[in-house]
Each structure stands twice: as structure tokens, then as C-alpha cells.
């Protein structure tokens, strides 16, 4: 997300300046009213959050395009997610504002989208925003013509700038509606053409150089001081780190990779990116030293990072990384497991009572403060440690001495080492450990009294990723076997009818949303990993999922992200990118190859598929890292 900068939308001669700026302040979650009653019973907490907005929101439905054509009004599709801080800010500042609501209700058909439910639609609109504005993020607000073509968009913008954006689009539509509709159509066709050109196979010689291109890109973007990629906002980019680790495991990585992974994994785990009290990871940091996180916590991130620390710990002999990976999964089991009172009336548990894990924890606490559940004002810290023998030792261990980066208080992170505490407080190792453990327990008890809203959706694909991590964890500690078996049994239950795989647990298909390519790929990978590690997954179920994925999502251009594209212009891709989550096509291709020997249908599907890399991969090789390395391995 770009904050405090000018962004521009280009379509031929049409150019609209969009200015965004950081809003300082907090907000309070709304009470559930009935201004938008059709959203009150939504499976999405994010949509339910907006039920009392004066904006007359609709949930996404392709039939809205028919309504738009009848009324000659464009759609304003606003996509976000429940744990996103700026999604909450924009609701409070703009979507609760009567002036903004009047503009949207009169001139647009306002549509609210949960990006985790309508992922394919969200991904397409993000691609449009990146192509036209140079960057994208959430909340994402895109004007779509009645023909289903994106016209222009804006991410977070303060109220006045958002009003200017809406007024500018409305004036232009009033002045020359047909021309703008045609402009959007031509822009959509141009974007589709660019995507198709990017899918055209490159020459064998260029394809053969892709591994060198990949490692050069990684080395250029790697931060060898703080770890991770880039010098500003830092995401873990778990798929990229995993590709590096797997290449090193296969002895295919450059010599600098082990040191870079060591720096990255150590810096992420000891910084503000990690909730060192609870054991989870936040989604990203706005500072390159990882110490200014935005506080949303995503299940898919926990799954991928737990797997990464466990596997890296095994490969490099780092027991502390293995313990950290296990601690991360303990956090998921403790803080993200759904209880009976989390589930809606329509949701059901699985046959053995499994309720699943929340898709995310909100960046906002129940008082509308970003990070309020994790930050420690001085008075709260003093109260929590009031009965502790040595509060200063606890502060030193958790890096909560001196001034704080955050207005709300200290964020616990790795501070002094145990050896430093032994010397500083003149204690032996056992006494230091005892006092650290007592301090941690006191802080956790105090923190548990704080309210932390969470998104109780149970995402099938994220549970597939989680099962992959639990499969590794169960080899290290038996306490994770039960959790892994529960997730595995539920996924087997879900996959019992692969052709109708639901996207969410315990809900009718018309409410759960269509299962996506990601759902199939991540579930198949999770079940296969459990089978490989524990010998109890069910290879035939994995094969059935793969066969159905090939049948349901494949067309002449490649794989569609979901069975029916929500908007025209959404083309299929032979190779989907991996930025924050694995590439579904790379997983499907690799799993298909693994099982093809015993399944003729899979063998035929892989034989017929064009595996020549597309030209676009060369410009973004890191987005296709595991694909490039898999193709390199196959070529040997």
C-alpha cells in the first residue's frame, strides 16, 4: 500500500491524479444494525462490519452487472479484509460519512468484497491497479463499468481525497459516459493482451538462463544486513524463502544463501515482526529492521513460517529455530482455534467436533486501537509485573526499556540475552530462566484480558498449508499429532467430493463461495505432506483432487483461478505467481509429476501441458522461484 504519495491512472489520454495520505487516529468497531440487512448474515466478518454504513453495500454477485447495465451506473467494488488496519480506517473516515455515502449511492452500485472469499476477483482488480497505478493494496476501490471492465481505482485515501476521486469520475461519466465505457473496454483488452503476451513461451536458451536470472534478482533485492527483501516495507515473502531453502537442501543454491537465510530468520524472529510473547508473526513491517509491524495476524502466514523455521532448523542444525516453529504452532492452537461461541448459527462442526482455526486476528483491538492487544503502556506493564521478583529483568529480556517506538507503549521483542542478564543482575542461568518464565506468564495472563477481534472464517486452503506445517511438527513433538490428525480428517471429509469442494467449513455451497484453484492446490499439498511424513494422508484422495483441479480449472490458456471468472478479461495463466502464498499451479504440476506414475489421467495431463516458461517470468523470476527450480530439476 502506498501512503503519502501521488499515484496516477493511465488509460490512453485519460489521466486522473490520486493522492493518498496517512490518517492518524483510531476508530471503534460498529454495532450491527440493519442498514444493509442482506450483509448481516454474511459468512464474512468484514462484510458484517459494514452493515450499518450509510453506503448501500451489496455483496458481490455477477448479476449486479445486469443491474448496472439497466441503470447505466458503474460498480464501485471495494475489497478488503477484516484484520486490515487501513480497511477499518477508511470505513470510519469515508464509508460512515454521509457525504461519501450520498455520492456512492447515487452514482454507483457499491459492492463490498472480502478478498479471502472472492479471491479471484480481488486478484484481478489488484493486477489492474498495479498495471495502471504502479502499486496496489487494501482497501482497494475500483470503478467497474456495466460491461465488467475496470476503469480506474484507488487504495486507501482520506475522506476529502476519496470524495475528489468520486466526484472526478462522476463528472467524466456524466460528460462522456459512452467514451469512458469504451475506454475501460479497450484498457481491459490491452491488459489481457499484455498478460497473454507474457504467457508466450520464451526460447530454450533464455529459459535455460532463468536460474541465473532468479539468483541475480534475489541477490539484488536481498537485504544482507537486516534480512528479507528491499529497503523499506518488509514482508516475509515465505514462498521465496522456501524456494531458497529447498534449493540449498538440494545443493543447488549459491554460496551466499545459507548466510542470508540465517540473517533473515534470526532478524524476523527477534524483531517486532514476531509476537515474542504469544509466538505468532505479524503480516509485515513498515521499517526495514522489522520493528514497526502492522498488527494483523494471518493463518496462512503462520503455517508457512512454521514450516520454514522447522525445515531450516533441521537443515542447518538450529534447535532454536525448531523450537520457534513449534512455538508458532502452539500459538495457532491456543489463540486461533475456534470455540463453539465463535461459530455462526449456520456453521457446523466436522464429524469429530473439529471447528477449525480463524483466518486472521485483527490489527485493531476491541477499542479500535491498532496494536492495542500487543502494546504495553507503562502503567499496564507495571501492573502486570507488580508481583514479580525482578520486573527490570523481564523488561530487559523483552526489550521494553527506554522509550517506545509506538504511542500506545512498548512492543515486546528480543532484548538482552540470558548471558547478559546473568552478568547484569548477578544471577545464575537457572534463576534467570525462572524469572523470565514467571514474567512471561504474568504478561500473558494480563494480555488475555484484552479484547482481540478475529475473523472466524475457516478457509480450506489455509488449513491445507497448516497441515503441511503440522506434518513436520509431529515428527518433533507428539503433541502436534492430534492437531494434525484433526485437520487431516476434516480435509479428507471436505475432499470426499472433490468436484464440489467447499471453500469454507460447515456452510452450504451457496454461502461458502466457489472453491478456488488455491483451495485444491493447498489441500492436495497438505494431505500429501501428511502422507509423506506420517504415512496416513491418503494418496488416492490427493490424486482425485488433482484430477478434479485439471478438469475444473484448465482451459486453452492455462489454469483459471476459479471455475467461472467473475469479470470479462480475466484470462487463465499457465504459471501463477507466488508472492505471499505458494503458486497453485507450481504445486499442482509438481504433485502431478510425483503421482503420475500410478495415475494415467495425471500422467496424460502433465504430458499435454506446455511447460515452457512464459516471457513474463523473466521480468519477475522471484515470483516464480519454485517453478524455475522445479523445471531446472526436471531438465537434468
N, C-alpha and C positions, 0 to 999 in steps of 0.2 A: 504494500500500500504506500502510495506517495503522499506525503503530507508537507504542506508549506511550499509547494512548487506549482508552476504553471504547467498545464497539460493541454494538448491540442488534439482535436479530432479532425482527420483529413478524409474527405471523400471528393475527389476531383477539385472543383473550385470552391466547395463548401468547407468552411473552416470556422470552428467555434472554440473560443478560448474557455477553458475550465480551470478555475483557481480553487485549490484546496488549502485548508489551513487547520492546524491543530486546535481542537476545542479543549479548554481547561475546565474541568468541573465534573460532577458526578450526577447520577440520576437514580431514581427509585423505581423498582420494578412495578408495573401497573397491576391493579387488581383486575380480575377477569370480569369484564362487562360484556354486553351483547351488541355492541355497535356493529360487529362483523360476526353474527352468530354462526355462519357456516364454518368459521375457523375455530370456534370454541371447542369443538370435539376433535380437532386435528390430532394426528399422532405426533405432530411436531411441536415441542415446547416453543420453538422460535415463532411459529405461526400463531400459537396461542398467546404469545407475548403481545401480539398486535391486535387482539380482538376488540379493545376499546379505543384504538386510534380513531380519530375523526376521518382518516382516509378510509375509503370504502374498498378495502382489500378483497381480492379473490385469491384462492389458492390456484396453482397452475392447472389448467385444463386446456388441451388443444382446441376444444370447442370455443374458447374465448376468441380465437382468430375469426370465426364466423360472426361473432358478436361485433368484433372490431370492424369487419367489412360492412356489416349492416349499418353501423353508426358512423362510419368513416372517422373513427378515433383510434389513435395508436395505443399500444400497450406500453405501460412503464413497468418493466419487470425488475423487481428489487430482490436481490439474492443475498443471503447471509446465513448465519448460524448462531445458535443460542449462546455459545460461550465466547463469541467475538465481542471485544470491548467496544470498538467503534460502531458496530451494529447497534448496540444499546445507545450509544451517544447520539447517533443520527436519529434513532426513534424519538428520543427525548427532545432533541432540538428541532427536528423537522417534521416527523410523521405524527407528532402530537400537536403540531402547530396548526391553528385553524386556517391561516392564510395558505400554507402549503397544501393542506387538505382540500381547500376550495379549488386550487389550481389543478391538483391531480384528479379530483372527482369530476370536474367539468370538462377537462380537455383530454384526459387519458383514461384508459381502463387500468387501474392499479392492480398489480399482481405481486403477491409475496411468495418467495421460493425459499425453501430450506435446501441449501446446497447439498446436504447429506442425503436427502430424499430424492431430489431431482438433479442428480449429479451430472448427467449428460448435458442437460440444458445449461446448467451452471458452467460447465467446462467450455461449452461452445461460446457462451457470452463472454467468458474470460478471454478466450482466444481472440474474439472480435475486439475486445477492449485493448488487449496487448498490441494487436496489429494496427489499431487506429490511434491509440494514445501513447503507446510505448511502454505502458505498465498497467497493472490491474491489481485488484484486491477486493476486500469486503469491508463494508457493504458495497455491492455492485448494483448500479441502477442503469438499465439500458432501455432506450426507447426502441420499440419494435413496431414496424408498420403492420397494417392488417394482413398483408401478404406474408408475414412471418419473417421479414428481413430486418436485421438490426440497423438502426440509423445512426445513433450516437449514444454515448454513455458517460457516466461519471461515477467515481468511487466516493468515499466519504467527502462531504463538503459541508461547511457550516450553513446555517439556515439561509442567510442572505445570498450566498453564492449559489446554493441549490435553487433558490427562488429565481435568480437570474438565469440559471440554466434552463429551468422550466419555461420561463417567460420567453427566452430566446427561441426555443424550439417551437413553442406555440405560435409566436409571431410568424415564423418562417412557414409553418404548416398552413396558417391562415392565408398567407400571401401566395403560396405556390404549393399546394398540397400534392398535386399530381407529380410535379417535378421532384419533390423530396422522396416520394414513394418510389419513383423510378430510380433516383439516386441510390436509395438503400438497396434496391434490387440489383443494380449494377455493381455496387460495392460488395454485396454478398457473392455475386458471381465471380468477381475479381478475387475475393478471398478464397473461394472454393477452387478457383483455377490455380492460385498460388499453392494451396495445400496439395492439389493433385500433381502439380509440377514437382513439389518436394517429395512425392512418393515415387517418382520415376527412378528406376534403378540407375545407380552410378556404374561406371566401368569397373571391370575386375581389378585393374591396377589401383584405382582410387579406393575401392573397397578394401583392398589389401593393406592400405596405409592407415585405415581407421584406428587400429590400436595405438599407433604412434600419435595420431591426431588427438585421441582421447587423453593419453597420458600428458601430452603437452598442454591441453586445456586444463586438466586437473592441476598441473604444476603451476600454471599461470594464475589460477584463481585461488590456490591454497594459501591460507594464512599460516606461515610456518612459525609464528610467534604465539598466537592465541588459538590456533587450530580452526577448523572449519573453512568456509569459503567466503571470499570477499572481505571488504574492509569497513562495512557499515552494518546494516541489519544482518543478523546471523540466524539462519535456520540450521537444524542438524543435518538436513538432507540425508536421511538414513539410507535411501537406496544407493546413493553414491558411495557412502562409506562402506556399505555392504559389498558393493562391486569391488572396491579396493581390497577389502579383507579377503574375499573369495579368490581374487587374483593372486594375492600373496600366499594364500593356502595352497594354490596350485602352482606356486613358484613361477608365476607369470607377471609379477608386478615389478616396477622399477625399484632400485635400492632405497629410494627416499620414502617409500610408502610406510614401512613399519614405524619410523620415527614420526611421520606426520599423524598416523593413527594414534600413536601413544600421546602426542601432544593434544590432539583433538579430544580423545576420550577422557583424558585427565582434566583438561580445561572445562569441558562441559559438565563433568560430574562434580567438580569442586566450586563451580561458579553459581551465580544467581539463576542460571537456566534450570538448575535442579532444585527441587524442594527437598533439601537435605534432612528436614525433619520427617517428612512423610515418605519420601523415596521416589516420587514421580518427577517427570520432566515437564516444564512448560513448553509452549509451542515454539517460541522464538524470542530473540533478544534484539533490542534496537541498538545495542552497543556492540562493538567487535570483541569486547572482553567477556561477553555473555552475561554481564551483570545487571542489565536493565531489561528483564523479561516482560513480555505481556503474559498475563497470568492464566490464559486458557490452557486446559489440560485435555488432550485428545487421546482416546483409547488407542487409535491406530499408531500414534507416536510411541506410546508406552510399549506396545507389542514389538515394534520394530527395534527400538533402542534396547529393550531387554534382550532380544535375540542377539543384537550386535555385541553387547557387553559380555554375554555368556560365551559366544563363539570366539570373540577376540581374547577373552580371558583364557580359554582353553588353548588357543593357538600360540599365544605369547607367554603362557605360564604366569598369568597375573591373577592370583586368587582374589585380590581386592576387586577386580572387575567382575569376576564371577559372583562375589557377594553382592556387588552393586546391582547386577542383573536380577538376582534373586530378590533383593530388597525392592526393586522396581515392581516385580510381580506381586510381592506382598502388598505393596501399595494398591495395586489394581484390585486384589482380592478384598482388601479392607475398605478402601474409600470409593471404589467404583462399582462394587457389587450391588445389584438392585435388590431391595427388600420388597415385601408384599405391599407396603403402603406407597411404593414408587410406581406401581403398575396401574394403568388406567383400567376402567371397568371392562373394556372390551379385550384387554390383553389377557392371555392365558399363559400359564407356566408350561414347561415341557412335561413329558410323562413322569419324569422323576423329580419334578419340582424345581428344576433349574430355571432361574429368572434372567440370567444373563448379566451383562455389565453395561453401565451407562456409556453413551458415545462420547461424552465430554463433561468436564466440570467448568462452570462459568468463570470468566475472568473477574466478574463482579460478585461481591458478597451480597448478603440479603439486605444490606443497607445502601446498595448501589455504588459501592466504592471499589475501584479497580485494585485488586490485590489485597483487599481488606481482610480476607481469610488467612493470608500468609504473612502480612507485615506486622511488626511489633512496635507500637508506641512505647515510650519509656515507662509510662505508668502500668501498662499491661505486662510488660516484661518484669518489672519489679514485683507486681502482684503474683505472677506465675511462679517466680523463683523465691518467693518470700520465705518459704520453709527450707530452702536448700542450704546446705552447709557452706557452699562457696559459689555464690552467684557469678562472681567475676571470672571464675574458671569456665563456667558454662558460656558466658558471653564471649570469652576468648576462643573457645573451641568452635563456636558457631559464627565467628566473625562479626559480632554485634557490639563492637566497641567504637567509640568516637562518634562522628557524625554519620548520618544516614543519607543514602542517595535518594530515598523516597520520602515524600512529605508525610506519609502515614506512619513511617517508622522503619525499623531495621528489617532487612530480609536475611534470614539465616543462610549462611553459606560456609564453606570450609575456611576455618581460621587457623589458629596455631595448631601445630602438630602435637601428638601426645608427648613426644620427646621434649618439645619446647615447654609444654605445660609441667612436665616433671621438674624441669630446671626452674621455671618461673615461680611455681608455687611450692617447691621443695617437698614434693610428694613422690611416692614410688609409682610404678606403672599400674599396679592393681588399684591403688587408691584413685588415680586419675580416671581410669576406666569406670570405676564405680560411681564417681561423681558425674562423669559425662552421661552415663546411663540414667542416673537419677534426674539429671537436668533435662534430658530428652523426654523422659516420661512426664515430667511436670509440664513442659511446654506443650506436649501433645495433648495432655488432659485439658489444658486451658484452651487449646485451639479447637478441640472437638465441640466446645460450647458455642463456637461461632457458626453462623449460617453460611452455607456454600451451596447455592442452587446448582443443579446439574441437569443435563439433558438425558432423560430416561429412555430415549430411543435405543433399541437393541439392533445394531447394524450387523447383518450377517457377515459381510465381507471383513469387517474389523475383527470379528470373532475368529475368522479363518486365520488372520495374521496373528492373533493372540495364541491360537492353538500351536502355531509354529514355534513360538517362544516357549510355551509350556512344555512342548515335546523335549526341548533341550534342558529346561529346568528340572524336569522329572528325573533326568539322569544324575543330577547333582543333589537333589533333595526330594525324598519321597513325599513330602507334604504337598508338592505340586502335582503329584499324580492324580489325586482326587479331583482337583480343579480341572486338569487336562481331560480326564475321562468325562467329566460333566459337559465340558464344551464339545468334546468329540461326539458324545452321544446325542447332544442336541443338534449338531451339524449333520450327523447321519440321519436324524429324524427329519430335518429340513430338506436334506438331499434325497429323501426317499422317492420323491417325484421330481427329478431334476428339471423336467420340462416346465414345471410350474414353481420353480424355486422362489419362495417369497423373499422379499428384501428385508423384512423386519419380523421379529419373532412374535408369534401368538396373535397375529392380526389377519383379518380376511384380506384376500389378494387385492380387492378394490381399494383398501385403505393402506396396505403395506407399500404399494408402489411396485413398479416393474423391477424385477431383478436385473442388475446390470452385468456387463462383462466383468467388472471388478469383482462382483459377488461370486460369480462362477470361478474366476481365477484364484481368488484368495481362499475360498473354501476348499477347492481342489488341492491347493498347495498345503494348507493346514492339515488336511486329512492325510495327505501323502507324507508330510513330515512326521506326523504322529506314527504312521505305519512304519516309516523308516527307522525312527528312534525307539519306538516301543513295541513294534510288531503287532499293533492292534487297531489299525486305522480302517482298512477295507479298501484294497486296491481296486476292486471292481466298481465301487462307488465312485472313486476318483476317475476311472475310465469313463463311466457313464456321464459324469459331469462334463468331462472334456468333450465327449461325443456330442452332447447337447449344446455345448458352447459353440462348437464348429457349425452345428446345424442352425442354431438360432441367431447367431450374430454375424456370420460370414456372408459377404456379397462379393460382387466382382471387383470392388476396390480394396477390400480388406475386412477388418472387423468393425462392426458398429458398436458404439459404447452401450447401447441398449436396443431391444428388438425393433422398436419403431422410433425413428428420430423425431424429436418434438417439433423441430423447425426445419423448413427447407434450407438447403445449403449445408447441412451437417453431413459431411462426407465421411466415409469409413477410412480407416488407416491400416496399413499392413503392420506398422510398428508403432504402438502407443508410447509416449514418453513416460519417464519416471522422474519425478521431481521430489515430491514429498511422500509418495507411496509407490509401491512396485508397479512396473508396467504389466498390465494384464496380458498383453499379447506375448511378451517375453516369457512369462510364467507358463502360459498355455503351450507355447511352442516347445519349451524345454521339457515340460511334463509329458507332452505328447510324444516326444522323442524317447523319453525314458520308458514309456509304457507301450510304444508302438510294436515292439517285437511280439507281444502276445495279444495284440488287438488290431485286426486287419483294417478296421474302419479308421483308426487313428493313423496307422501307417500310410494308408492311401491319402488321408487328408494332408499329412505333412509332406508327402511326395509331391502332391499337386500344388503346394503353396510356394509362391515366389519369395525366396529368402534373400534375394539380392537387396542390399541396403538402399534406401531411397536417398536422393540428393540432399534432402533437408537434414539428414542425420549428421552430415559433415559439419554443418554450421553449429549444431548443438550436440556434440558427441556425448557430453556428460549426462544428457537426458536419456541416453540410450546405452549407458555404460555396460550393463549386464548383457544386453543384446550383442554388442560388439564383441565382448569377451566370449560369449557363447558361440557366436559364429566363428571366431578365431579358433576355438577349441574344436569345432566340427570340421574345420578345414584341414586339420592335421591328420 
